[in-house]
Amino acid sequence: MPGDPAVRDGRQTVLAADTIVWDSDGDVLGKPRDAEEAHRMLRALSGRESRVSTGVCLARVDGGGDVTRRSFVETTRVLFWDLTDNEIDAYVRSGEPMDKAGAYGIQGRGRLLVRAIMGDYSNVVGLPVSRLVRELDESFPEGQGLLQAALLGGAGGTTDDGGETE
């Protein structure tokens, strides 16, 4: 689009991603419609291993109109504690599960329900950042050096004191 600040010299990079939670039976657990469904989902996850998969697609249009695409799926295994009905009820009453796939948010109170994860924590939150940075670094000219810069504290990383860099 002319004048669009995201487009420079006819170049544009687009990122699209979506995350699903699926239980050990292979059933996809979307966002619960109500508290009763949230309770059922959490009961199904209790004491069991589930998986969280995020599909990511990157597309880059260069100045000449050529398109480069890169896509991948990252999957993380999540093991839940055996949950009591009282624990599930309390969590559902918090309201947190209602806008989360699988009826939990590992970045919030839901972390207290999770016993272990095998894989990328940020994938469970909703975007596999580590893999994304590596894909950008390896596949796109603008991304080359991004991983090293992030590890050195640049490129939107964190400082030694835990603060954000620019």
VOSE-197636 format. One record per residue (C-alpha): residue number from 1; x, y, z. Coordinates in nm, 3 decimals. Example, Ala and Ser with C-alpha at 12.3 -4.5 7.8 and 13.67 -1.06 7.14 Angstrom:
+-----+---------+---------+---------+
!   i !      px !      py !      pz !
+-----+---------+---------+---------+
!   1 !   1.230 !  -0.450 !   0.780 !
!   2 !   1.367 !  -0.106 !   0.714 !
+-----+---------+---------+---------+
//
This chain:
+-----+---------+---------+---------+
!   i !      px !      py !      pz !
+-----+---------+---------+---------+
!   1 !   0.000 !   0.000 !   0.000 !
!   2 !   0.140 !   0.341 !  -0.085 !
!   3 !   0.238 !   0.534 !   0.225 !
!   4 !   0.211 !   0.229 !   0.447 !
!   5 !   0.494 !   0.251 !   0.704 !
!   6 !   0.521 !  -0.130 !   0.708 !
!   7 !   0.622 !  -0.128 !   0.341 !
!   8 !   0.967 !   0.007 !   0.260 !
!   9 !   1.098 !   0.020 !  -0.097 !
!  10 !   0.825 !  -0.222 !  -0.203 !
!  11 !   0.934 !  -0.481 !   0.058 !
!  12 !   0.704 !  -0.623 !   0.321 !
!  13 !   0.724 !  -0.916 !   0.563 !
!  14 !   0.410 !  -1.068 !   0.712 !
!  15 !   0.383 !  -1.309 !   1.005 !
!  16 !   0.071 !  -1.518 !   1.069 !
!  17 !   0.034 !  -1.771 !   1.350 !
!  18 !  -0.236 !  -1.970 !   1.525 !
!  19 !  -0.216 !  -2.202 !   1.823 !
!  20 !  -0.424 !  -2.506 !   1.913 !
!  21 !  -0.437 !  -2.733 !   2.217 !
!  22 !  -0.513 !  -3.098 !   2.164 !
!  23 !  -0.563 !  -3.365 !   2.425 !
!  24 !  -0.406 !  -3.711 !   2.441 !
!  25 !  -0.697 !  -3.853 !   2.240 !
!  26 !  -0.622 !  -3.611 !   1.956 !
!  27 !  -0.928 !  -3.391 !   2.016 !
!  28 !  -0.873 !  -3.019 !   1.960 !
!  29 !  -0.965 !  -2.804 !   2.260 !
!  30 !  -1.066 !  -2.455 !   2.149 !
!  31 !  -1.180 !  -2.168 !   2.369 !
!  32 !  -1.456 !  -2.277 !   2.606 !
!  33 !  -1.804 !  -2.138 !   2.536 !
!  34 !  -1.897 !  -2.131 !   2.903 !
!  35 !  -1.778 !  -2.228 !   3.252 !
!  36 !  -1.918 !  -2.579 !   3.220 !
!  37 !  -1.719 !  -2.646 !   2.904 !
!  38 !  -1.404 !  -2.498 !   3.065 !
!  39 !  -1.451 !  -2.738 !   3.357 !
!  40 !  -1.491 !  -3.035 !   3.117 !
!  41 !  -1.175 !  -2.937 !   2.926 !
!  42 !  -0.968 !  -2.903 !   3.242 !
!  43 !  -1.100 !  -3.234 !   3.375 !
!  44 !  -0.991 !  -3.394 !   3.043 !
!  45 !  -0.642 !  -3.244 !   3.079 !
!  46 !  -0.606 !  -3.337 !   3.447 !
!  47 !  -0.322 !  -3.583 !   3.511 !
!  48 !  -0.261 !  -3.626 !   3.139 !
!  49 !  -0.028 !  -3.506 !   2.871 !
!  50 !  -0.158 !  -3.275 !   2.602 !
!  51 !   0.006 !  -3.094 !   2.314 !
!  52 !   0.012 !  -2.733 !   2.206 !
!  53 !   0.088 !  -2.671 !   1.840 !
!  54 !   0.145 !  -2.337 !   1.671 !
!  55 !   0.149 !  -2.303 !   1.296 !
!  56 !   0.358 !  -2.010 !   1.174 !
!  57 !   0.385 !  -1.869 !   0.825 !
!  58 !   0.625 !  -1.595 !   0.719 !
!  59 !   0.596 !  -1.430 !   0.380 !
!  60 !   0.826 !  -1.166 !   0.238 !
!  61 !   0.770 !  -0.964 !  -0.076 !
!  62 !   1.086 !  -0.803 !  -0.209 !
!  63 !   1.105 !  -0.485 !  -0.414 !
!  64 !   1.066 !  -0.681 !  -0.738 !
!  65 !   0.749 !  -0.859 !  -0.630 !
!  66 !   0.915 !  -1.196 !  -0.562 !
!  67 !   0.766 !  -1.378 !  -0.263 !
!  68 !   0.963 !  -1.588 !  -0.015 !
!  69 !   0.759 !  -1.808 !   0.217 !
!  70 !   0.862 !  -2.007 !   0.519 !
!  71 !   0.623 !  -2.204 !   0.738 !
!  72 !   0.658 !  -2.442 !   1.028 !
!  73 !   0.468 !  -2.602 !   1.314 !
!  74 !   0.611 !  -2.610 !   1.665 !
!  75 !   0.464 !  -2.856 !   1.917 !
!  76 !   0.515 !  -2.858 !   2.294 !
!  77 !   0.402 !  -3.134 !   2.529 !
!  78 !   0.227 !  -3.021 !   2.848 !
!  79 !   0.169 !  -3.245 !   3.150 !
!  80 !  -0.099 !  -3.143 !   3.399 !
!  81 !  -0.114 !  -3.222 !   3.768 !
!  82 !  -0.402 !  -3.439 !   3.886 !
!  83 !  -0.657 !  -3.166 !   3.955 !
!  84 !  -0.936 !  -3.178 !   4.211 !
!  85 !  -1.282 !  -3.050 !   4.127 !
!  86 !  -1.227 !  -2.771 !   4.381 !
!  87 !  -0.906 !  -2.662 !   4.205 !
!  88 !  -1.078 !  -2.666 !   3.866 !
!  89 !  -1.380 !  -2.476 !   4.001 !
!  90 !  -1.159 !  -2.209 !   4.159 !
!  91 !  -0.963 !  -2.161 !   3.838 !
!  92 !  -1.278 !  -2.143 !   3.626 !
!  93 !  -1.428 !  -1.887 !   3.868 !
!  94 !  -1.118 !  -1.668 !   3.815 !
!  95 !  -1.242 !  -1.614 !   3.458 !
!  96 !  -0.897 !  -1.674 !   3.312 !
!  97 !  -0.984 !  -1.990 !   3.114 !
!  98 !  -1.265 !  -1.831 !   2.918 !
!  99 !  -1.059 !  -1.676 !   2.637 !
! 100 !  -0.788 !  -1.942 !   2.619 !
! 101 !  -0.759 !  -2.245 !   2.394 !
! 102 !  -0.769 !  -2.553 !   2.614 !
! 103 !  -0.920 !  -2.343 !   2.894 !
! 104 !  -0.588 !  -2.244 !   3.053 !
! 105 !  -0.320 !  -1.979 !   3.026 !
! 106 !   0.025 !  -2.100 !   3.127 !
! 107 !   0.143 !  -1.738 !   3.154 !
! 108 !  -0.116 !  -1.668 !   3.426 !
! 109 !  -0.282 !  -1.862 !   3.706 !
! 110 !  -0.295 !  -2.166 !   3.480 !
! 111 !   0.076 !  -2.224 !   3.540 !
! 112 !  -0.026 !  -2.369 !   3.878 !
! 113 !  -0.211 !  -2.650 !   3.696 !
! 114 !   0.089 !  -2.755 !   3.486 !
! 115 !   0.336 !  -3.008 !   3.621 !
! 116 !   0.585 !  -2.999 !   3.334 !
! 117 !   0.639 !  -2.896 !   2.975 !
! 118 !   0.861 !  -3.056 !   2.716 !
! 119 !   0.944 !  -2.798 !   2.453 !
! 120 !   0.918 !  -2.425 !   2.404 !
! 121 !   0.735 !  -2.237 !   2.683 !
! 122 !   0.666 !  -1.939 !   2.455 !
! 123 !   0.492 !  -2.176 !   2.214 !
! 124 !   0.242 !  -2.263 !   2.489 !
! 125 !   0.187 !  -1.890 !   2.544 !
! 126 !   0.108 !  -1.855 !   2.173 !
! 127 !   0.420 !  -1.785 !   1.963 !
! 128 !   0.735 !  -2.000 !   1.946 !
! 129 !   0.974 !  -1.706 !   1.968 !
! 130 !   1.298 !  -1.904 !   1.975 !
! 131 !   1.212 !  -2.096 !   1.657 !
! 132 !   1.073 !  -1.784 !   1.492 !
! 133 !   1.394 !  -1.587 !   1.547 !
! 134 !   1.600 !  -1.875 !   1.407 !
! 135 !   1.376 !  -1.903 !   1.101 !
! 136 !   1.402 !  -1.529 !   1.038 !
! 137 !   1.779 !  -1.541 !   1.088 !
! 138 !   1.821 !  -1.829 !   0.843 !
! 139 !   1.563 !  -1.746 !   0.576 !
! 140 !   1.523 !  -1.371 !   0.539 !
! 141 !   1.790 !  -1.108 !   0.459 !
! 142 !   1.644 !  -0.862 !   0.711 !
! 143 !   1.662 !  -1.127 !   0.982 !
! 144 !   2.026 !  -1.219 !   0.937 !
! 145 !   2.210 !  -1.146 !   1.259 !
! 146 !   1.883 !  -1.116 !   1.455 !
! 147 !   1.960 !  -1.414 !   1.678 !
! 148 !   2.307 !  -1.290 !   1.765 !
! 149 !   2.178 !  -0.937 !   1.829 !
! 150 !   1.904 !  -1.070 !   2.058 !
! 151 !   2.155 !  -1.282 !   2.248 !
! 152 !   2.376 !  -0.975 !   2.293 !
! 153 !   2.083 !  -0.776 !   2.432 !
! 154 !   1.978 !  -0.588 !   2.120 !
! 155 !   1.686 !  -0.644 !   1.886 !
! 156 !   1.417 !  -0.612 !   2.152 !
! 157 !   1.588 !  -0.842 !   2.399 !
! 158 !   1.638 !  -0.778 !   2.766 !
! 159 !   1.916 !  -0.607 !   2.953 !
! 160 !   2.122 !  -0.767 !   3.230 !
! 161 !   1.895 !  -0.605 !   3.490 !
! 162 !   1.581 !  -0.757 !   3.334 !
! 163 !   1.469 !  -0.436 !   3.164 !
! 164 !   1.370 !  -0.419 !   2.800 !
! 165 !   1.602 !  -0.292 !   2.530 !
! 166 !   1.481 !  -0.073 !   2.249 !
+-----+---------+---------+---------+
//
